Amino acid sequence: MSIRKLLATEASGQEVEINGWIRTFRSNRFLSLNDGSTINSIQGVVDFENTDENILKQLNTGAAVNIKGKLVPSQGRGQAVEIVVSEINVLGEADPDLYPLQPKRHSLEFLREKAHLRFRTNTFSAVFRLRHAMTFAIHKYFNDRDFFNLHTPIITGSDAEGAGEMFHVTNFDLDKIPQTKTGEVNFEEDFFGKETNLTVSGQLEAELAALALSKVYTFGPTFRAENSNTSRHLAEFWMVEPEVAFYDLDDNMDLTEDFLKYLCRYALDKNKDDIDFLNQRDIQDNKSKPQDQRPELNLVERLEFVINNDFERITYTDAIDILRQSKPYKKKRFKYPVEWGKDLQSEHERYLVEKHFKRPVIIFDYPASFKAFYMRLNDDGKTVAAMDVLFPGIGEIVGGSQREERYEVLKQKCEDFNIPDEHIWWYLETRKFGTCVHSGFGLGFERLMMFVSGMTNIRDVIPFPRAPKNAEF
């Protein structure tokens, strides 16, 4: 039986057997055991006078054990039941002089260096149980609303964002790369007969399916060769990307708001113990920060902030006006300029959410100049039907748009973005046959995980982070 189920069992002296790892063993009597099924450990009371001395010496933090005994009401505080141990079998020792995760608080930087062991800590076991819960919740949300999950290719010949920064895929012997007569790489001799990359998005392929199945979503790994070593960037990350036929931008915003509220509510309802632990961690961490750097809301309050507030919806133009009338702008406290035609920075987004509206914000109708080629051009010829969702603490969490369904307009935009027809002919062709209004958005899964867990570094919400000069494990 898992410890999670055992802790919820009514104790009547019944015989039980569990496996797990020792968190602590104190006074040669009290054994704290955890198996990862819950943030909570169960206490085993050991009769040390009748336990083999050699076994007692092996009961160190990190050791794997099997214990048998009677489940009885706990005599101590903090849990309802405990086990009076009758038999202990040590399955795997952990030398206390070598095991790096002793029962004390470790820095996140230290634990990143021990990523093969960090699952064993309370913090990371909570984060990755929560990651599983959010994965399940995403699939449940879409399945319950008649969406179809689509597995889009990881290896692709197109750049969905038109921004470059892609990882090349090849089976060439790098010491003997074939060349053309003009000295260029001869991709015709490569495995796929053309230049290919790891995908940055499954959106374009998802659109193809949406124009037949109506409602689809992708949920898979994406890759970006951006040489950025910040706390918000990864080279390998996961994206959730729904695409819906017959949805305009308003429908898209409705779907996004409902989806995000659902996920936050699911985390609070289904992972209460983990959220409570991470919330206390969040509160303690913020106490050590200077007063002006502490967030106004703790983790639980931020989740409730999303659930309990209607999202404010404003145009990009109105957002610029609000920012230019704000005190931080007038007192020159913003680090980045606020000008129509420039993308908003995190400091601007957080001001709108946390100070001005005090609720999540959706900004829409952005200038076409810095948005992707596939976004629908508005009638003003200057803006596109794009939208970003802004959350407290992290700024943008979702980006989406109504897609350009008009063939001639899309073809012109491809030319403007220097996207060759041979790279995108199949995407253009869907606009010739049964084209219709359609929309979608992308949610960076790790960005969501940072929000629901309270972790402030993106490398702490993915099991094995991939970043510049870092591809361990």
N, C-alpha and C positions, 0 to 999 in steps of 0.2 A: 504494500500500500504506500502511496506517496505521502510525504509529510503534510502536504496541503490537505489531503483528505483525512489524515489521522488527527490533525488538529481540530477538525470539525466533527470528530466522532465523540459520542458520549462515552465516558469512561466507566467501565463496570468490572474492571479486573480481568478483561479478556486478554488472551495471549496474542501478541502482535510481533511482526518481524519487519524491519526496514533496513535499507541501505542508504548510505550518505557519506558526507565528508565532515570531519570534525572542524568546527569553528573555534571552540575553546574546550579545555578540560581543566577544571579548577578544583583545588582542594582534594585531588585524587578521588573525587566523588561525583562531581556534576559535569556531565558530558553534553555539550551543545552541538546538535547534529542538523545539517541542512542538505537537502538533495536537489535544490534548484527549482522545485515545484512552487515555492512561495518565498517571499522575503523573510518569513518567520521560520525560526529553527525550533526544534523540539528538544526538550531536556530529557536526558537519560540519567537516572540515579544509579550509580555504580556501587556495588558492595565490594569496596577495595580490599577488605580483609580476606574475602574468599575469591579474589580474582588473581590469576597468575601474574606474578611480578613482571615477567617478561612482556606480557600483554600491556600492562599499565605503562611501561616505558615506551611503548609504541603509540600510545594515545596522544599524539601531537597534532597541532593545528595543520590541517591539510590532508591528514591521513584518511583513506577510504576504509570504512568499516561496515560490517553487518552486525546488527544487534537484535536480540530477542528478549522479550520480557512481557510484563503485564502493564496494560494501559490503565492508569489510575488518575483520580482528580489531583491536580497539581497543588503542592503545599506552598509554592512560591507565587510571586506576583507576575503578571504579564502573560500568562497562558492558562488555559483551563485544564489541560491534561499534561501528563508526563509519563515516562516509561520507567518502571522499576526493572532494571536490567538483570537478566538471569544468564545471558550468554553473549560474549563479544568475540567476533572474528575480524581480525585485521586483514583487509583485502589488499591494501597498498600503503606502505609506510611513507612518511614525509619527514625527512631529516630536519629537525628544528634549526640546525646550524646552516642549512643550505636553502630551506624553503623561504622565498623572498616575501611572502604575504603573511606577515605576522599579524595578530589581532590588534591592529592599531589603524589610525587613519593614514592613508597614503595619498600623495599628490597625484592628480590626474596625469601630469607629465611623466611621473615614474611609472604609472600603470600603462601608459601608451607604449612604453618600452617593454612592458611585460604583457603585451596584448594576448599572448597565448594563455595567460593565467588570469587576466583581469575579469573574466566571466565569474570567477569564484568570489569576488567581492560583492557586498550588498548593493553598492551603487550600480555596478554593471550587470549583475543578475536582474535587477529591477529594470534597467534600461532595455535589456534584450528580451525580457518577458513582454515589456510594453511594445517593443518593435513587432514581436509576433502578433500581439493583440491588434495593433494598427493595420498590419498586413491582412489579417482575417477580416477586420471591420471594413476595409476598403472593398474586398471581394464581396462581402455580404451586402454592403450598401448597393453596389451595382447589380449584383445578381437579383436582389429583391425588387429592383426597378427595371428588370427585363433588358439589361445591357448584356452584351456578349464580350467575353474576354478574348483578346486577339494577341497572338504572339508575333510581334513584328521582328524583322531581322536585326541581328546584332552586327552583322557584316553588311555594309551598304556601299553603293556606288554614288550616293547623293549626300549633299550637305544640307540638312533640313533647315538650318538656321542661316545658311549663306554666310557664315562668319569664319570659316576655316577652323584652325585649332583642333584638327582631328588626328587620331592615331591611325597610321597606315597599317594595312594588313597585307602580308606577302608571304610566299614560301620560297622566295629567292634565296640562294646562297649569297649572303651579304658580301662575301669576298669576290664573287663572280657575278655581278649584276649585269644582265644583258643590256646592251645599248643599241640604239638605232644608228643609222649612218651619220646622223648629225650629232651624236654623242649624248642623246637624251635616254632616260630609262625606257626600255622597251617593255611596256606593260602587257603587250600582246602575248608575251611569253610567260606572264605570271599565271598563277593558278586559275584565276577567274577570267583571264584574257583582257583585263582592264584594271585601272587603278581603283582600289577599294579601301574602305576605312571602317573603324568601329563607329557605330552610330552615336549621334548626339541627341536623337529624338526618334520616337516611333510615330510621330504625328502624321507625316505625309502618307505613310502606308495605312495608318488607321483611317484616314479620310477616305481611302479607296473602299474600305470595308463598310464604313458608315453610309456610303452612297448606294448600298445594297441591303445592309442589315439594319439600318436606321440608327441603332444605339450600340456603340462599341467602346471598349476602353483597353488600353495597354498598361502593363505594370511590369517594368523590366529594367535591366541595367543600361545605363548610357555613359558615354565617355567624352571627356573634353581635355585636350592637350594644352591646357592653359597653365602657363608657368606661374602659378599663384600659390603662395604658401601661407594663406591666411586661415583664420579659424572658421571661415564660411565657404571654403572651396575644397572640392575633391576632384581627382582625375577620373574616378569611377563612382557613380552614384545611381540611385534608382528614381525613376520618374513614373508618375501616374498620369495618363493622358486619355481622357474620354473625348470622343467625337460623336456629335449627334446631328443627324440630318433633320432639316426643317426647323432648327433652332436658330433664332437671331441672337443678337448680343444681350438683349434683356433676358431671354430664356437661359442663356449661358450664365449670366450673373445669378439668376435664381438657383440654378443647379449648383453652382459653386458655393453659394452661401449655405444651402441646405446640407451639402456634403461636408463642409468644414464643421458646421454645428454638430452634425451626427458623430463625426470622429472624436471631437472633444467630449461630447456627452458619453460616448462609448468608453473612452479612457477613464473617466471619472466613475462610471457605473461598474465596469468589469474589472478594472485593475486598481481598486481602491487602496489596497495595502501598499502596492508599489508607488502609487501616486502620493499617498500620505508620507511614505519614507522620503521620496524625492522632494516633496514639498518642505519637509523639515530640513533637508540638506540645503535647499534653495534659501530658506530663511537664515540658516546659520552662515552660509557663504556670504550673503548680502550684509550681514552684520559687520563683517571685516572690511567692507568697502567704505570709502568716504561718503558722507551723508548725501552729497549732491549726485553721487553715482548709483545710489540704491534705487531699484525700481519701486514704483508706488504699490505694485500688486505682487503678491507671491504667486507661486505656480498654480495653486488651486484657484485663486482669484482670477488669474489670467484666463484659465479655461472657462470659468463661469462668465467672464467678461465677453467671451465669444458666444457662448450659448445663450446668454440672456439679453443680448443687444441686437437690434436690427442693424445690418450693415449700412453705413452711410454711403450714398452713391453720388459722386460728383464728377464733372468733366475735368480733364487735365487743365483746361483754361481757367476754370474756377479755382482749382487747387493752386495754380500759380498766383492768382489774385489774392487768395487767402494768405499764402506764404509771404507775399510782398507787403501785406498789411500787418503782419505779425510783429510782435515785440522783438523776437530773436533776429528777424531780418533788419528791422530799423536800428537795432543796437549792434548790428554786425556780428552777431554770435554764430551765424551759420558759417561753416567752413567752406561750403561750396556755393557757387552763385545760383540765384533763382531767376531764370530767364525762360520765356516762352521759346520752345525749340530745343531745350536741353533736358536730358533725362533727370528725374528726381533722384536724389541721394537718400540713403537710409535716415540721415538726420531730418530731412524734410518729411519723409514718410512717417517717422515716429512722432514728429510734432503734430501732424494732422490727426493721428490716431490717439495719442496719449494726452495731448494738451488741448487741441482745438475741439474735436468732436467727442472725444472720450468714448469711442466705440470703434469697432473695425470699419475700415473704409475701402470702398471700391472706386478706383479712379478709372475713367474710360475716355475714349476719343483722344488718343495720344497723337502727337505729330507723326506723320508718315516717315519723316526723315531719319528717325532712329528705331523704327520698328521693322519687323520681318516682311519679306516680299509677299507672303501668303495672306496677309491681313487685309480685310475689305476696305477699299478706299471710300471714304465718306463723300457726300455730295459737294462739300466745300473744297475738295481737291487737295486739302492740306493735312487732314487728319484721317486716321484709320479707326475702324470699330474694334479697338483693342481694349483690354481691361487688365488691371493688376489689383490683387487683394492685399491689403496691408493689415498686419497684426501688431499688437503691442510687443515691444521688446526686440523684434526681429525685422520689422518692416515688411517687404514684399514676401508673400508665401506662395502666391499663385499668379501665373500670367496666362492670359488667354485672349481669344478674339473670335469675331465672326470671320469666317474664311472668305476669300475672294472667289466668288462662284462664276464671275463673268469672264469668258474665255479671252476676249481681246484685251481687257484690263489686266488680267493675270499675265498674259503673254508680254505685254509692255513692261510690267513690273519685273519680270524675269530678265528682260533686256536691260532695264535700269540697274539691276543688281548684278549684271554680268554673269548670269546663270545660263550656261549653254543649253540649247534645246535637247541635245542628246542626253543630258543628265536628268531631264525633267519631263520628257515627252509624254510619259505615261500619266503623270500628274495633270498635265495640261489637257490630255485627251478626255479625262473624266468631265471636263467642262464642256465637251461637245455633245455628250450623250446623257440626257436626263439630268442636267445640272440643277441644283436647287440651293437655297439658303442652307448653310450648315455652320456649326460652331464647335469650339472645343477649348480646353485649357490644359495646362500642365502644372502638376503639383510636385515639387521636389520632395521626395519622401524623407530624406534626411533633414530638410528644413522643417517639415512637419514634426519629425522626431525631436528636434531641438526644442520646438515649442511645447510639446506635450510632456517632455521629460524635464525641462528646465536646464538641460546641459547647454553650455555656452560655446563649446567647440564642436564643430561638425564631425571631427574625427572620433568623438566619444559616443556617437550614436550609430555607427556602422561597425560591424565586427572587426574587419581588417581594412583600415583606411589605405587608399592609394592616393599619393600626393607626390609632388616633385621630389626625386631622390629617395622615395620611400615606397618600397613594394615588398615588405617583409611578409613572411608566412604564405 
